[in-house]
């Protein structure tokens, strides 16, 4: 299947025709980069060019930040109910255009169409609806002060209020572009902040379309701005910009460190949702009819390009062979193909560059003595498909066990005792997520308490909705996306003390 814009949804044909190189939104106006430069966005399944995107430079970032700064007083002064009304309208427009958005996401990122249509785009809708409600739930508190030196006949009254942090730089990744963008924009706007959005260079299309819909919904000019370009150029300039008050970043741990360095320029607030090497643990009493497809889907969903993917599989020795063969059979059964093909179950990884990275991990694992029970091959006309891979014969110190591969690759290790597997699960620089598969309530409670991770699932993996906080500990990041906790990322506390 090859890219032909004439075969696309009519909305997407029109979008690609108008938006292309005029893809920067600054102060409500669409325009090309000041330099006139652009870059290609590629269909990862075929390696063919979809179109060209504006390549923003420092001058463009300056103007976008200035527009967000100018819009901040007006937007932060709007009533909560007005912000809620607009966010709900954004959700309605996403839902109205859900088929076109899912198609555009698949074309740009590679994932099977059903993933966007039935999971991720509805997830973006729910983010905007959830935070529409949260906009009207921002509250401070009154305090009974112990200050006892007020003037004669006067009283001290103290209270706290919540105020928007200011201009937010939202820098989002390429693996689930639209829903992860919604996770930044919805709470930021609900809090009264203004935003400069920098999408991933590999997957900017649905972000641009979303900003169009946000303007249509009534988001005022300058409240949402978008600058497209490369991370080392556009993203780095935006992160370091002195006019930015907060950075909300999702991406790799390595890039997260660079974001922290950039934030030092003016002590920006920072939220980081970073990498993971999440364990999935199958106990001997697990319901294997649930656990086997569950742990398989935990790693092969979205071609393994999920920060919370269950990439380390620990299986009790008594059921090890049965589980491993079941996961391998699941892997072999998956139909690989272009994401727009109706029978595709797993698409490519996002780019040939990323496929080469995953291939490198597999080659070094073989060199170090690991066995590929199934998969382990790079294929496809653009070299962007990685066959679903089950790796056995690994040691805890091996690179493929310790580092985030971010592909459809699971490493399997047996265990004998619960204490042993808890120690193995925690033996990681990451702490994003984990899952425990058992029919024992006491074992489940014991393990969820002992495992050091931001989320632990029982008899499931990667289940989220807009009300549930997402984030990790250790080198998996700071702060939380989604849920009520996410709103705190975009609000400051102010204490007021009055003599009356």
URUR-V795166 format. One record per pair of residues at least 24 apart in sequence whose ideal C-beta (glycine too) atoms are under 10 Angstrom apart, sorted by the first residue. I is the first residue (numbers start at 1). J is the second residue. Records with the same first field share a line. If there is no record, write none. Layout:
BEGIN
I: J  J
END
This chain:
BEGIN
1: 43  45  46  337  338  339  340  341  344
2: 43  45  46  48  338  381
3: 42  43  45  46  47  48  49  50  51  107  338  340
4: 48
5: 50  51  107
7: 103  340
8: 50  100  103  104  107  340
9: 97  99  100  101  102  103  104
10: 100
11: 96  97  99  100  101  103  104  209
12: 50  97  99  100  101  103  104  107  205  209
13: 100
14: 100
15: 51  97  100  101  104  205  206  208  209  212
16: 41  50  51  104  107  205  209
17: 51
18: 212
19: 51  53  54  204  205  208  209  211  212
20: 50  51  52  53  54  208
21: 51  52  53  54  55  228
22: 53  54  208
23: 51  52  53  54  55  56  199  204  205  207  208  211  226  227  228  229
24: 53  54  55  56  60  61  63  64  208  225  226  227  228  229  234
25: 54  64  67  196  197  207  208  211  212  214  215  221  222  224  225  226  227  228
26: 56  60  61  62  63  64  65  66  67  68  196  221  222  225  226  227
27: 63  64  66  67  68  70  71  220  221  222  223  225
28: 67  71  211  215  219  220  221  222  223  224  225
29: 63  67  215  221  222  225
30: 54  208  211  212  215  226
31: 60  63
32: 56  60
33: 57  59  60  227  228  229  234
34: 58  59  60  61  62  63
35: 59  60
37: 229  233
38: 228  229
39: 201  204  228  229  230
40: 201
41: 107  108  201  202  203  204  205  228
42: 107  108  110  202  203  350  351  352  382  384
43: 106  107  108  109  110  338  339  340  348  382  384
44: 106  107  108  109  110  111  174  202  203  303  338  339  347  348  349  350  351  352  354  355  380  382  384  385
45: 106  107  109  110  336  337  338  339  340  341  344  347  348  380  381  382  384  385
46: 107  110  338  348  380  381  382  384
47: 348  351  352  380  381  382  383  384
48: 381  382
50: 104  107  108  205
51: 108  205
53: 199  201  204  205  208  228  229
54: 204  208  226  227  228  229  234
55: 201  227  228  229  230  233  234
56: 198  226  227  228  229  230  233  234  235  237  238
57: 227  229  233  234  237
58: 233  234  236  237  238  241
59: 237
60: 196  225  227  228  229  234  237  238
61: 169  196  198  225  227  229  233  234  235  236  237  238  239  240  241  243  244
62: 237  238  241  243
63: 196  225  227
64: 167  169  195  196  197  198  222  224  225  226  227  234  238  241  243
65: 167  169  194  196  225  227  237  238  241  242  243  244
66: 167  196  222  225  241  243
67: 167  194  196  221  222  223  224  225
68: 166  167  168  169  193  194  195  196  197  222  223  224  225  243  244  245
69: 166  167  194  196  222  243  244  245
70: 167  194  221  222
71: 167  194  195  219  220  221  222  223  224  225
72: 164  166  167  192  193  194  222  223  245
73: 192  194
74: 194  220  221  222  223
75: 164  189  192  193  194  195  219  220  222  223  224
76: 163  164  166  191  192  193  194  223
77: 192
78: 135  189  192  220  223
79: 135  136
80: 132  133  134  135  136  137  138  190  191  192
81: 132  135  136
82: 135  218
83: 131  132  134  135  136  138  189  190  191  192  219  223
84: 128  129  131  132  133  134  135  136  137  190
85: 132  135  217  218
86: 128  132  135  189  190  214  217  218  219  220  223
87: 127  128  129  130  131  132  133  134  135  185  186  187  189  190  214  217  218  219
88: 128  129  131  132  133  135  217
89: 128  132  213  214  216  217  218  219
90: 124  125  127  128  129  131  132  182  185  186  189  210  213  214  215  216  217  218  219  224
91: 124  125  126  127  128  129  130  131  132  182  186  213  217
92: 125  128  129  213  217
93: 125  128  210  212  213  214  216  217
94: 121  122  124  125  126  127  128  129  178  182  206  209  210  213  214  217
95: 121  122  124  125  126  128  129
96: 125  213
97: 121  209  210  212  213
98: 122  124  125
100: 206  209
101: 125  178  205  206  209  210  213
102: 178  206  339  340
103: 206  339  340
104: 177  178  203  205  206  208  209
105: 176  177  178  179  203  205  206  209  339
106: 206  338  339  340  341  344  347
107: 203  205  206  338  339  340
108: 174  177  178  199  200  202  203  204  205  206  207  339  350
109: 174  175  176  177  178  200  202  203  205  206  302  303  305  339  347  348  349  350  351
110: 174  175  202  203  302  303  305  338  339  340  344  346  347  348  349  350  351  382  384  385
111: 175  176  177  301  302  303  305  339  344  346  347  348  350
112: 301  302  303  335  336  337  338  339  340  341  342  343  344  345  346  347
113: 338  339  340  341  342  344  347
114: 339  342  344  345
115: 176  301  302  303  339  344  345  346  347
116: 176  177  178  179  206  302  339
119: 176  179  301  302  462
120: 176  177  178  179  180  182  206  302
121: 178  179  182  206
122: 179  465
123: 176  178  179  180  182  183  464  465  466  482
124: 176  177  178  179  180  181  182  183  185  186  206  210  466
125: 178  179  182  466
126: 179  182  186  464  465  466  467  482
127: 178  179  180  181  182  183  184  185  186  187  190  465  466  481  482  486
128: 182  185  186  187  189  190  210  214  217  466
129: 186  466
130: 182  186  187  190  465  466  467  482  483  484  486  487
131: 182  183  185  186  187  188  189  190  191  466  482  483  484  486  487  490
132: 186  189  190
133: 190  466  467  484
134: 186  187  190  191  466  467  483  484  486  487
135: 186  187  189  190  191  192  487
136: 190
137: 190  484  487
138: 162  163  164  190  191  192  487  490  491
140: 491  493  494  495  496
141: 493
142: 496
143: 495  496  497
145: 497
147: 497  499
150: 499  500
151: 499
154: 498  499  500
155: 498  499  500
156: 497  498  499  500
157: 496  497  498  499  500
158: 495  496  497  498
159: 494  495  496  497  498
160: 493  494  495  496
161: 491  492  493  494  495  496
162: 191  192  487  488  490  491  492  493  494
163: 191  192  193  490  491  492  493  494
164: 188  189  190  191  192  193  194  245  246  490  491  492
165: 191  192  193  245  246  248  268  269  488  489  490  491  492
166: 192  193  194  243  244  245  246  268  269  490  492
167: 193  194  195  196  225  241  243  244  245  246  268
168: 193  194  195  196  197  244  245  246  247  248  268  269  271  489  490
169: 195  196  197  198  227  235  237  238  239  240  241  243  244  245  246  247  248  249  259  262  263  268  270
170: 195  196  197  198  199  207  224  226  238  246  247  248  249  250  271
171: 196  197  198  199  200  231  234  235  236  238  239  247  248  249  250  251  255  259
172: 197  198  199  200  203  204  207  248  249  250  251  273
173: 199  200  202  203  231  249  250  251  252  255  273  305  307  350
174: 199  200  201  202  203  204  251  305  350  351  354
175: 200  202  203  250  251  302  303  304  305  306  307  309  349  350  354  406
176: 203  250  302  305  306  307
177: 202  203  204  205  206  207  210  350
178: 203  205  206  207  209  210
179: 206  464  466  482
180: 207  250  251  273  307  470  481  482
181: 206  207  210  211  226  250
182: 207  210  466  481  482
183: 248  250  273  464  466  470  481  482  483  486
184: 248  249  250  271  273  481  486  489  490
185: 210  211  214  219  223  224  248
186: 466  482  486  487
187: 248  271  466  481  482  483  484  485  486  487  488  489  490  491
188: 223  224  246  248  486  487  489  490  491
189: 214  219  223  224  490
190: 486  487  490  491
191: 486  487  488  489  490  491  492
192: 223  490  491
193: 223  245  246  248  489  490  491
194: 219  220  222  223  224  225  245
195: 219  222  223  224  225  226  244  246  248  490
196: 222  224  225  226  227  238  241  243  244
197: 224  225  226  227  228  238  248
198: 225  226  227  228  229  230  231  234  235  236  237  238  239  247  249
199: 226  227  228  229  234  235
200: 228  230  231  235  250  251  350
201: 228  229  230  231  232  233  234  235  351
202: 230  350  351  353  354
203: 350  351
204: 228  229
231: 255  258  259
232: 258
235: 259  262
236: 261  262
237: 262
238: 262
239: 263  265  268  270
240: 264  265  266  268
241: 265  266  268
242: 266  268
244: 268  269
245: 269  490  492
246: 270  271  489  490  492
247: 271  272
248: 272  273  479  481  486  489  490
249: 273  274  477  478  479
250: 274  307  470  471  477  481
251: 275  307  477
252: 307  404  406
253: 307  403  404  429  430  474  475  476  477
254: 404  475
256: 475  476  477  478
257: 475
260: 478
269: 478  479  489  490  492
270: 477  478  479  489
271: 471  477  478  479  480  481  486  488  489  490
272: 471  472  475  476  477  478  479
273: 307  308  432  454  470  471  472  476  477  478  479  480  481  482
274: 307  404  430  432  471  472  474  475  476  477  478
275: 307  403  404  406  429  430  432  472  475  476  477
276: 306  307  308  309  310  311  312  404  406  428  430  431  432  433  434  453  454  455  472  474  475  476  477
277: 307  309  310  311  312  401  402  403  404  405  411  425  428  429  430  431  432  433  475  476
278: 306  307  308  309  310  311  312  404  425  428  430  431  432  433  434  435  451  453  454  455  456  457  461  462  472  476
279: 310  311  312  313  314  413  421  422  424  425  426  427  428  430  433  434  435  436  451  453  456
280: 309  310  311  312  313  314  315  327  410  412  425  433  434  435  436  437  457  461
281: 310  312  313  314  315  316  415  418  421  422  424  425  434  435  436  437  438  447  451  456
282: 313  314  315  316  319  320  322  323  324  327  412  415  421  435  436  437  438
283: 314  315  316  318  319  415  418  421  436  437  438  439  440  443  444  447
284: 315  316  317  318  319  320  416  438  439  440  443
285: 316  318  319  437  438  439  440  443
286: 315  316  319  323  436  437  438  439  440  459
287: 437  438  439  459
288: 319  322  323  326  437
289: 326
290: 437  439  459  460
291: 315  319  323  326  327  435  437  438  459  460  461
292: 319  322  323  324  325  326  327  329  330  437
293: 326  327  330
294: 327  435  437  457  459  460  461  462
295: 323  326  327  330  410  412  435  437  461
296: 323  326  327  328  329  330  331  333  334  388  390  410  461
297: 327  330  460  461  462
298: 327  410  433  435  457  460  461  462
299: 327  330  331  388  389  390  405  407  408  409  410  411  461  462
300: 327  330  331  334  345  346  375  388  389  390  407  408  409  410
301: 346  408  461  462
302: 346  347  349  350  408  462
303: 334  336  339  346  347  348  349  350  354  355  358  384  385  386  388  406  407  408  409
304: 346  349  358  386  388  389  404  405  406  407  408  409  410
305: 347  348  349  350  354  358  386  405  406  407  408
306: 406  433  461  462
307: 404  406  430  432  433  462  470  472  476  477
308: 432  433  434  435  453  454  455  457  461  462  464  470  472  476
309: 404  405  406  407  408  409  410  432  433  461  462
310: 410  433  434  435  457  461  462
311: 391  400  401  403  404  405  406  407  408  409  410  411  430
312: 394  396  400  401  402  410  411  412  413  424  425  427  428  430  434
313: 390  391  392  410  411  412  413  414  435
314: 411  412  413  414  415  420  421  422  424  425  434  436  437
315: 412  413  414  415  421  437
316: 414  415  416  417  418  421  437  438
317: 414  415  416  417
318: 414  416
319: 414  437
320: 392  412  413  414  415
321: 414
323: 412  414  437
324: 373  374  390  392  410  412  414
325: 373  374  390
327: 373  374  388  390  410  412
328: 372  373  374  375  388  389  390  392  410  412
329: 374  390
330: 374  388  390
331: 373  374  375  387  388  389  390  408  410
332: 373  374  375  387  388  390
333: 388
334: 375  387  388  408
336: 379  380  385  386  387  388  408
337: 380  385
338: 380  381  385
345: 388
346: 385  386  387  388  408
347: 380  384  385
348: 379  380  381  382  383  384  385  386
349: 378  380  383  384  385  386  406  407  408
350: 384  406  407
351: 382  383  384
352: 378  380  382  383  384
353: 383  384
354: 384  386  406  407
355: 379  380  382  383  384  385  386  407
356: 383  384
357: 405  406  407
358: 384  386  389  405  406  407  408  409
359: 383  386  407
360: 399  405
361: 386  389  391  399  400  403  404  405  406  407  409
362: 386  387  389  391  400  405  407  409
364: 398  399  400
365: 389  391  393  394  398  399  400  401  405  409  411
366: 391  400
368: 393  394  395  397  398  399  400  401
369: 393  394  395  398
370: 394  395  398  399  400  401  411
371: 412
372: 409
373: 410  412
375: 407  408  409  410
376: 409
378: 407
396: 423  424  427  428
397: 427
401: 427  428
402: 427  428  429  430
403: 428  429  430
404: 428  429  430  432  475  476
418: 443  446  447  450
419: 446  450
421: 447  450  451
422: 446  447  449  450  451  452
423: 450
425: 450  451  452  453  456
426: 450  451  452  453  474
428: 452  453  474  475  476
429: 474  475  476
430: 454  472  473  474  475  476  477
431: 455  471  472  473  474  475  476  477
432: 470  471  472  473  474  475  476  477
433: 457  461  462  464  470  471  472  476
434: 461
435: 459  460  461  462  463
436: 460  461
437: 461
452: 476
454: 480
455: 480
END
